[in-house]
């Protein structure tokens, strides 16, 4: 039971981390696109 809980914790951490990375990538992509559009 404790092992399952720890596994779940690890999964949640990884999930949270991956979401943060995706959000960061999306923000970077959007800001790059905006800069590119402004340069045109």
mmCIF file of the N, C-alpha and C atoms, coordinates in Angstrom:
data_MODEL
# 
_entry.id   MODEL 
# 
loop_
_atom_site.group_PDB 
_atom_site.id 
_atom_site.type_symbol 
_atom_site.label_atom_id 
_atom_site.label_alt_id 
_atom_site.label_comp_id 
_atom_site.label_asym_id 
_atom_site.label_entity_id 
_atom_site.label_seq_id 
_atom_site.pdbx_PDB_ins_code 
_atom_site.Cartn_x 
_atom_site.Cartn_y 
_atom_site.Cartn_z 
_atom_site.occupancy 
_atom_site.B_iso_or_equiv 
_atom_site.pdbx_formal_charge 
_atom_site.auth_seq_id 
_atom_site.auth_comp_id 
_atom_site.auth_asym_id 
_atom_site.auth_atom_id 
_atom_site.pdbx_PDB_model_num 
ATOM 1   N N  . UNK A 1 1  ? 0.836 -1.206 0.000   1.00 0.00 ? 1  UNK A N  1 
ATOM 2   C CA . UNK A 1 1  ? 0.000 0.000  0.000   1.00 0.00 ? 1  UNK A CA 1 
ATOM 3   C C  . UNK A 1 1  ? 0.873 1.260  0.000   1.00 0.00 ? 1  UNK A C  1 
ATOM 4   N N  . UNK A 1 2  ? 1.869 1.280  0.857   1.00 0.00 ? 2  UNK A N  1 
ATOM 5   C CA . UNK A 1 2  ? 2.757 2.452  0.908   1.00 0.00 ? 2  UNK A CA 1 
ATOM 6   C C  . UNK A 1 2  ? 3.510 2.587  -0.416  1.00 0.00 ? 2  UNK A C  1 
ATOM 7   N N  . UNK A 1 3  ? 3.890 1.465  -0.963  1.00 0.00 ? 3  UNK A N  1 
ATOM 8   C CA . UNK A 1 3  ? 4.606 1.495  -2.234  1.00 0.00 ? 3  UNK A CA 1 
ATOM 9   C C  . UNK A 1 3  ? 3.733 2.115  -3.324  1.00 0.00 ? 3  UNK A C  1 
ATOM 10  N N  . UNK A 1 4  ? 2.464 1.734  -3.340  1.00 0.00 ? 4  UNK A N  1 
ATOM 11  C CA . UNK A 1 4  ? 1.537 2.291  -4.333  1.00 0.00 ? 4  UNK A CA 1 
ATOM 12  C C  . UNK A 1 4  ? 1.399 3.796  -4.154  1.00 0.00 ? 4  UNK A C  1 
ATOM 13  N N  . UNK A 1 5  ? 1.336 4.232  -2.900  1.00 0.00 ? 5  UNK A N  1 
ATOM 14  C CA . UNK A 1 5  ? 1.208 5.667  -2.635  1.00 0.00 ? 5  UNK A CA 1 
ATOM 15  C C  . UNK A 1 5  ? 2.443 6.414  -3.126  1.00 0.00 ? 5  UNK A C  1 
ATOM 16  N N  . UNK A 1 6  ? 3.605 5.842  -2.877  1.00 0.00 ? 6  UNK A N  1 
ATOM 17  C CA . UNK A 1 6  ? 4.837 6.493  -3.325  1.00 0.00 ? 6  UNK A CA 1 
ATOM 18  C C  . UNK A 1 6  ? 4.874 6.549  -4.850  1.00 0.00 ? 6  UNK A C  1 
ATOM 19  N N  . UNK A 1 7  ? 4.460 5.469  -5.461  1.00 0.00 ? 7  UNK A N  1 
ATOM 20  C CA . UNK A 1 7  ? 4.431 5.428  -6.921  1.00 0.00 ? 7  UNK A CA 1 
ATOM 21  C C  . UNK A 1 7  ? 3.498 6.506  -7.462  1.00 0.00 ? 7  UNK A C  1 
ATOM 22  N N  . UNK A 1 8  ? 2.348 6.648  -6.810  1.00 0.00 ? 8  UNK A N  1 
ATOM 23  C CA . UNK A 1 8  ? 1.377 7.661  -7.218  1.00 0.00 ? 8  UNK A CA 1 
ATOM 24  C C  . UNK A 1 8  ? 1.974 9.060  -7.054  1.00 0.00 ? 8  UNK A C  1 
ATOM 25  N N  . UNK A 1 9  ? 2.683 9.266  -5.961  1.00 0.00 ? 9  UNK A N  1 
ATOM 26  C CA . UNK A 1 9  ? 3.325 10.560 -5.734  1.00 0.00 ? 9  UNK A CA 1 
ATOM 27  C C  . UNK A 1 9  ? 4.313 10.879 -6.848  1.00 0.00 ? 9  UNK A C  1 
ATOM 28  N N  . UNK A 1 10 ? 5.108 9.888  -7.210  1.00 0.00 ? 10 UNK A N  1 
ATOM 29  C CA . UNK A 1 10 ? 6.091 10.078 -8.282  1.00 0.00 ? 10 UNK A CA 1 
ATOM 30  C C  . UNK A 1 10 ? 5.381 10.403 -9.594  1.00 0.00 ? 10 UNK A C  1 
ATOM 31  N N  . UNK A 1 11 ? 4.313 9.671  -9.864  1.00 0.00 ? 11 UNK A N  1 
ATOM 32  C CA . UNK A 1 11 ? 3.546 9.917  -11.093 1.00 0.00 ? 11 UNK A CA 1 
ATOM 33  C C  . UNK A 1 11 ? 2.991 11.340 -11.108 1.00 0.00 ? 11 UNK A C  1 
ATOM 34  N N  . UNK A 1 12 ? 2.464 11.775 -9.979  1.00 0.00 ? 12 UNK A N  1 
ATOM 35  C CA . UNK A 1 12 ? 1.906 13.130 -9.898  1.00 0.00 ? 12 UNK A CA 1 
ATOM 36  C C  . UNK A 1 12 ? 2.999 14.172 -10.096 1.00 0.00 ? 12 UNK A C  1 
ATOM 37  N N  . UNK A 1 13 ? 4.162 13.932 -9.514  1.00 0.00 ? 13 UNK A N  1 
ATOM 38  C CA . UNK A 1 13 ? 5.280 14.869 -9.673  1.00 0.00 ? 13 UNK A CA 1 
ATOM 39  C C  . UNK A 1 13 ? 5.676 14.981 -11.141 1.00 0.00 ? 13 UNK A C  1 
ATOM 40  N N  . UNK A 1 14 ? 5.826 13.830 -11.780 1.00 0.00 ? 14 UNK A N  1 
ATOM 41  C CA . UNK A 1 14 ? 6.209 13.813 -13.193 1.00 0.00 ? 14 UNK A CA 1 
ATOM 42  C C  . UNK A 1 14 ? 5.139 14.501 -14.040 1.00 0.00 ? 14 UNK A C  1 
ATOM 43  N N  . UNK A 1 15 ? 3.890 14.215 -13.714 1.00 0.00 ? 15 UNK A N  1 
ATOM 44  C CA . UNK A 1 15 ? 2.768 14.812 -14.442 1.00 0.00 ? 15 UNK A CA 1 
ATOM 45  C C  . UNK A 1 15 ? 2.800 16.331 -14.307 1.00 0.00 ? 15 UNK A C  1 
ATOM 46  N N  . UNK A 1 16 ? 2.970 16.810 -13.085 1.00 0.00 ? 16 UNK A N  1 
ATOM 47  C CA . UNK A 1 16 ? 3.018 18.246 -12.824 1.00 0.00 ? 16 UNK A CA 1 
ATOM 48  C C  . UNK A 1 16 ? 4.201 18.872 -13.567 1.00 0.00 ? 16 UNK A C  1 
ATOM 49  N N  . UNK A 1 17 ? 5.348 18.199 -13.488 1.00 0.00 ? 17 UNK A N  1 
ATOM 50  C CA . UNK A 1 17 ? 6.553 18.703 -14.133 1.00 0.00 ? 17 UNK A CA 1 
ATOM 51  C C  . UNK A 1 17 ? 6.363 18.798 -15.646 1.00 0.00 ? 17 UNK A C  1 
ATOM 52  N N  . UNK A 1 18 ? 5.772 17.763 -16.230 1.00 0.00 ? 18 UNK A N  1 
ATOM 53  C CA . UNK A 1 18 ? 5.576 17.753 -17.682 1.00 0.00 ? 18 UNK A CA 1 
ATOM 54  C C  . UNK A 1 18 ? 4.595 18.849 -18.102 1.00 0.00 ? 18 UNK A C  1 
ATOM 55  N N  . UNK A 1 19 ? 3.583 19.091 -17.279 1.00 0.00 ? 19 UNK A N  1 
ATOM 56  C CA . UNK A 1 19 ? 2.629 20.163 -17.597 1.00 0.00 ? 19 UNK A CA 1 
ATOM 57  C C  . UNK A 1 19 ? 3.345 21.511 -17.576 1.00 0.00 ? 19 UNK A C  1 
ATOM 58  N N  . UNK A 1 20 ? 4.208 21.710 -16.581 1.00 0.00 ? 20 UNK A N  1 
ATOM 59  C CA . UNK A 1 20 ? 4.936 22.975 -16.492 1.00 0.00 ? 20 UNK A CA 1 
ATOM 60  C C  . UNK A 1 20 ? 5.831 23.156 -17.708 1.00 0.00 ? 20 UNK A C  1 
ATOM 61  N N  . UNK A 1 21 ? 6.459 22.074 -18.135 1.00 0.00 ? 21 UNK A N  1 
ATOM 62  C CA . UNK A 1 21 ? 7.332 22.150 -19.307 1.00 0.00 ? 21 UNK A CA 1 
ATOM 63  C C  . UNK A 1 21 ? 6.508 22.483 -20.551 1.00 0.00 ? 21 UNK A C  1 
ATOM 64  N N  . UNK A 1 22 ? 5.361 21.835 -20.697 1.00 0.00 ? 22 UNK A N  1 
ATOM 65  C CA . UNK A 1 22 ? 4.510 22.101 -21.862 1.00 0.00 ? 22 UNK A CA 1 
ATOM 66  C C  . UNK A 1 22 ? 4.033 23.546 -21.862 1.00 0.00 ? 22 UNK A C  1 
ATOM 67  N N  . UNK A 1 23 ? 3.636 24.038 -20.691 1.00 0.00 ? 23 UNK A N  1 
ATOM 68  C CA . UNK A 1 23 ? 3.179 25.426 -20.597 1.00 0.00 ? 23 UNK A CA 1 
ATOM 69  C C  . UNK A 1 23 ? 4.322 26.366 -20.965 1.00 0.00 ? 23 UNK A C  1 
ATOM 70  N N  . UNK A 1 24 ? 5.506 26.069 -20.456 1.00 0.00 ? 24 UNK A N  1 
ATOM 71  C CA . UNK A 1 24 ? 6.672 26.896 -20.756 1.00 0.00 ? 24 UNK A CA 1 
ATOM 72  C C  . UNK A 1 24 ? 6.954 26.900 -22.256 1.00 0.00 ? 24 UNK A C  1 
ATOM 73  N N  . UNK A 1 25 ? 6.892 25.725 -22.878 1.00 0.00 ? 25 UNK A N  1 
ATOM 74  C CA . UNK A 1 25 ? 7.145 25.624 -24.314 1.00 0.00 ? 25 UNK A CA 1 
ATOM 75  C C  . UNK A 1 25 ? 6.088 26.391 -25.097 1.00 0.00 ? 25 UNK A C  1 
ATOM 76  N N  . UNK A 1 26 ? 4.846 26.288 -24.681 1.00 0.00 ? 26 UNK A N  1 
ATOM 77  C CA . UNK A 1 26 ? 3.766 27.004 -25.358 1.00 0.00 ? 26 UNK A CA 1 
ATOM 78  C C  . UNK A 1 26 ? 3.984 28.510 -25.246 1.00 0.00 ? 26 UNK A C  1 
ATOM 79  N N  . UNK A 1 27 ? 4.340 28.976 -24.061 1.00 0.00 ? 27 UNK A N  1 
ATOM 80  C CA . UNK A 1 27 ? 4.564 30.407 -23.871 1.00 0.00 ? 27 UNK A CA 1 
ATOM 81  C C  . UNK A 1 27 ? 5.733 30.871 -24.727 1.00 0.00 ? 27 UNK A C  1 
ATOM 82  N N  . UNK A 1 28 ? 6.790 30.077 -24.758 1.00 0.00 ? 28 UNK A N  1 
ATOM 83  C CA . UNK A 1 28 ? 7.956 30.430 -25.565 1.00 0.00 ? 28 UNK A CA 1 
ATOM 84  C C  . UNK A 1 28 ? 7.574 30.496 -27.039 1.00 0.00 ? 28 UNK A C  1 
ATOM 85  N N  . UNK A 1 29 ? 6.829 29.502 -27.474 1.00 0.00 ? 29 UNK A N  1 
ATOM 86  C CA . UNK A 1 29 ? 6.409 29.446 -28.872 1.00 0.00 ? 29 UNK A CA 1 
ATOM 87  C C  . UNK A 1 29 ? 5.547 30.653 -29.232 1.00 0.00 ? 29 UNK A C  1 
ATOM 88  N N  . UNK A 1 30 ? 4.620 30.987 -28.348 1.00 0.00 ? 30 UNK A N  1 
ATOM 89  C CA . UNK A 1 30 ? 3.734 32.126 -28.598 1.00 0.00 ? 30 UNK A CA 1 
ATOM 90  C C  . UNK A 1 30 ? 4.536 33.421 -28.657 1.00 0.00 ? 30 UNK A C  1 
ATOM 91  N N  . UNK A 1 31 ? 5.440 33.611 -27.705 1.00 0.00 ? 31 UNK A N  1 
ATOM 92  C CA . UNK A 1 31 ? 6.222 34.848 -27.693 1.00 0.00 ? 31 UNK A CA 1 
ATOM 93  C C  . UNK A 1 31 ? 7.114 34.928 -28.930 1.00 0.00 ? 31 UNK A C  1 
ATOM 94  N N  . UNK A 1 32 ? 7.665 33.799 -29.355 1.00 0.00 ? 32 UNK A N  1 
ATOM 95  C CA . UNK A 1 32 ? 8.490 33.785 -30.563 1.00 0.00 ? 32 UNK A CA 1 
ATOM 96  C C  . UNK A 1 32 ? 7.641 34.132 -31.783 1.00 0.00 ? 32 UNK A C  1 
ATOM 97  N N  . UNK A 1 33 ? 6.463 33.571 -31.851 1.00 0.00 ? 33 UNK A N  1 
ATOM 98  C CA . UNK A 1 33 ? 5.562 33.842 -32.974 1.00 0.00 ? 33 UNK A CA 1 
ATOM 99  C C  . UNK A 1 33 ? 5.188 35.319 -33.008 1.00 0.00 ? 33 UNK A C  1 
ATOM 100 N N  . UNK A 1 34 ? 4.901 35.879 -31.847 1.00 0.00 ? 34 UNK A N  1 
ATOM 101 C CA . UNK A 1 34 ? 4.532 37.295 -31.776 1.00 0.00 ? 34 UNK A CA 1 
ATOM 102 C C  . UNK A 1 34 ? 5.699 38.162 -32.242 1.00 0.00 ? 34 UNK A C  1 
ATOM 103 N N  . UNK A 1 35 ? 6.902 37.835 -31.789 1.00 0.00 ? 35 UNK A N  1 
ATOM 104 C CA . UNK A 1 35 ? 8.075 38.606 -32.212 1.00 0.00 ? 35 UNK A CA 1 
ATOM 105 C C  . UNK A 1 35 ? 8.255 38.496 -33.722 1.00 0.00 ? 35 UNK A C  1 
ATOM 106 N N  . UNK A 1 36 ? 8.092 37.298 -34.239 1.00 0.00 ? 36 UNK A N  1 
ATOM 107 C CA . UNK A 1 36 ? 8.248 37.076 -35.672 1.00 0.00 ? 36 UNK A CA 1 
ATOM 108 C C  . UNK A 1 36 ? 7.231 37.899 -36.454 1.00 0.00 ? 36 UNK A C  1 
ATOM 109 N N  . UNK A 1 37 ? 6.008 37.930 -35.973 1.00 0.00 ? 37 UNK A N  1 
ATOM 110 C CA . UNK A 1 37 ? 4.958 38.695 -36.649 1.00 0.00 ? 37 UNK A CA 1 
ATOM 111 C C  . UNK A 1 37 ? 5.261 40.192 -36.595 1.00 0.00 ? 37 UNK A C  1 
ATOM 112 N N  . UNK A 1 38 ? 5.810 40.647 -35.486 1.00 0.00 ? 38 UNK A N  1 
ATOM 113 C CA . UNK A 1 38 ? 6.111 42.071 -35.352 1.00 0.00 ? 38 UNK A CA 1 
ATOM 114 C C  . UNK A 1 38 ? 7.247 42.479 -36.288 1.00 0.00 ? 38 UNK A C  1 
ATOM 115 N N  . UNK A 1 39 ? 8.143 41.557 -36.564 1.00 0.00 ? 39 UNK A N  1 
ATOM 116 C CA . UNK A 1 39 ? 9.286 41.874 -37.425 1.00 0.00 ? 39 UNK A CA 1 
ATOM 117 C C  . UNK A 1 39 ? 8.874 42.009 -38.885 1.00 0.00 ? 39 UNK A C  1 
ATOM 118 N N  . UNK A 1 40 ? 7.797 41.361 -39.269 1.00 0.00 ? 40 UNK A N  1 
ATOM 119 C CA . UNK A 1 40 ? 7.393 41.358 -40.688 1.00 0.00 ? 40 UNK A CA 1 
ATOM 120 C C  . UNK A 1 40 ? 6.903 42.702 -41.162 1.00 0.00 ? 40 UNK A C  1 
# 
